[in-house]
Amino acid sequence: MKQGIFEIKSNEKIAENVYKMVLFGDTSAITKSGQFVNILIDGLYLRRPISVNDVEENLLTIIYKVVGKGTKILSTLTEGKLDILTGLGNGYSLDFEGENALLIGGGVGVPPLYNLAKNLIKNGKKVTVILGFNTAKEVFFKEEFERLGATVYVTTVDGSVGIKGFVTNALEGLKYSYFYTCGPEPMLKAVYNATATSGQFSFEERMGCGFGACMGCSCKTLYGNKRICKDGPVLVKEEIIWEK
């Protein structure tokens, strides 16, 4: 974990209530796809955890949805500097048997899968991506994944674009050796039940500190209690215990 000051280079709306922010600063603590940052926002006590969309040298890209006071303030910023904790979370492991990786993202669970896809393709893996949204207005990053060389399927609940339904509706007939997923818990549960191989799940959770001190984001696993912010947010399929 490293604390640093990042300069805002750009902040643009890319879909309904969804923004992409590019920041300049020391990104050396970010070593894996699927890690997140914790951002201090003026006037708010708790930092806001946001997953890393991409990182290149000293440029950090995050994508976030306006869902509350913190992200609303963030969406209004077009210049200035932010105090950010980087290198948080365990991130995804790229090691798995086979050549075909399936990436499944729902809503704001999509962003961390972009850097993951980039690194998997760089390692010679074939990547298929399923992006799930409620409606066409919320769709983002389809073309960006395609430019990496991934095969992309889009699902929308209302059928306004792509396959009508949920991400699991796009699974039928797909060949994959392993999968990675990130999104809201109902989607993760559905993916857990619908997939035929092992995989890695990135969980979204409310966090206090973001680095394991407060124990506020603990969850039960097959191997005991784990903190989503420090021992996660990525858990492997076989260790997950779903709360009833």
N, C-alpha and C positions, 0 to 999 in steps of 0.2 A: 504494500500500500504506500502511496506517495501523495502528499498534499502539494498542490501547485496553483498558480494563477494563470488562467487561460484567457486569451484575447478573442472576442467574438469576431469572426471574419464574415459570416453571413448567417441569416436566419430567415427561412422562407417557408411559406405554406405549400405543401405538396399534395394534400388531399383534405377532405372535410375534417376540420379540427386537428389535423396532423401537420407537424412542422419538422423541418430538417435544419439543424444548426451545425455549422462548421466552426471549430475553435482551434486556436494556435497555442501550443504550449508543450511542456515536457510529457511525452507519452510513453516513456521508457518502462513504466511499471505495468503497462498493458501488454501482456505476453500471450494471451489466448483469446480465441473467438469465444463469445459468450460471457466475458467479464462485463462488469458495469462500473459506472462512476457515481459519485454522490455529490450533488451540487448544492452549495450554500446560496440561498436567495435572500436578498435584503428584506428585512422585516419579518422573516419566518424563522422559527426556532429550529425545526428539524430540516436537515438536508433532504433533497429529493433524489432517490435512486433512479438512474436511467441507463439502459443497456447501451453498450457500444455498438454502433452500426458499422463503423469502419475506422481504421487508423493507418496512416501513412506518414512515416517520419514524425514530424511535429504537428501534424494535422489530425484532429479528432472529430469524427462526425457522429452526432446523436440524432435520433428521430424519436419524437415524443408526441403524445396526444394530449390535448387540453382537456383535463378531467377535473381540475380543482384550482384552488387559488395559486399554488406554486407554479404549475404549468401555464396558467393564464398569464402570470407575470413574465415567465420565461418567453412566452410567445411575442411579447411586446418589445423585447430587447433586440436591437439591431447593431449596437456597438457597445463598447465597454469591456469590462473584465469580470471573470467569475472565479471564485475560490472553489476548487474541485479536488475531491479525493479520487485517485485513479488506481487501477490494478486491483479492484475488489472482486471477490468471488473466485470460484475455481475454474470456470470456463469449460468448454467442450474438449474432450479428448478426440484426436483425429485417428486413433489407432482402432481398426476393426478389420475383420476378415472379409475379403470380397472387394469388388470394384464398384458396386453401384450404391451410392448414398442417396437416401430420400430425406429431404428437408421439409418439415411441415410447420407453417407459421400461421397464427391467427391474429389479425389486427395488429396491435403494437407488439406482438410477439414476433413479427416479421423481421424487424431491424437487425437483431444479432445474427440472424441466419445469413445475411449478406456477406459479412467477413468470413464466416464459416465456409460458405460456398466457394468463395475466392481461394481460400487455403486448401480446401479439398481438391478443387480443380488443379491447383498448382502442384498437388501431390499425385496427380494422375488419375484421380477418381472421376467416374461419371456421376453427374449430379442431376437429380430431378427434384423440382421444388413445387410444393402445393401451397398456395397463398389463399387464406380464407378471410372473407369480409362479409359484412351485412348487406352492403349495397355497392353499386358501381362508383358512387361518390367517394367511397372510403378506400378504393384500390390505389396502391402505390408500389413502386419498385419492380413491377413486372418486367419492364424493358431493361432495367439495370441488371437483373438476374440473367436475362437472356443474353445481354452483352458479355457476360462472364463465360457463356457457353453452356449454361444450364437449360434443361427442358422445363418449362414452367406451365403449371395449370392453375387457373384462378377459379375459386368458387365464391358465390354470393348467395346469401340466405334467400333473398328475394328474386334471384335469377336474372337480375338486370345486366349481368355480364358473366361470361364463362359458364361453368357448371352450376346448376341450381342446387342449393343445399349446403352441406357442411363439408369440411376438409375430408372427412371420411368417405364422402360420396365420390371423391376422386381417386380413392385408393384401389378400386377394383381393377384388376388386370395389370397393375404396375409391378415391375420386377425390381427388387432391391435387396441388398445384402445386409443393410443396417439403416437405422433412421435417427434423425435428430428432430426435436420439436420444441416449440416455445409458444405460449399463449395462455389464455385464461383456463382456470382449472377444469371447467366442464368440458372444454375441448381436449385437454390433456387426458382426462379420463376416457373419453371416446376413442382417442388415438391409442391409448393403452390397450383397450379391448379389441380394437380393429386391426392391429398390426401383428405380423407373423414372425418377426425377428426381435432380437434385442435392440435397444436404442437408448438414447439419452434425452431426458426431459429437463427443460429449464423452467423453473417455477417463478411466478410473480407473487410477491408477498410484501405486506406492509413492514417497513423496517424503521427502527429507531436510530441506531448508530451506523449500521451498514458494514461493520467489521467484526462482529461477533461478541462485543462486550456486554450488550444489554440483554441478550437472550430472548428478545421480543419476537423473533421469527423462527423459533424452534419448531420442528416437526418430527413425528415418529417415523423411523425407517426400520427395515429388517435388521440393521446393524446398530440400533439405538437411536437416541435423539440427535438430530443434526440441525445446525443453524443455516437457514437458507442463504443468509448473506455471506457466510464464511466457508461453511462446508459445502454449500451449493453456490449458485442457484441450480447447478446441474446435478441431477441424480440419475443413476442408471435404472432401467426398467425393473430389474430384478430386486432392487432394494426398496421400492416404493410401497408404502402401506396407505391406502386411501381411507380417510376418516369417513365414517358412516354418518 
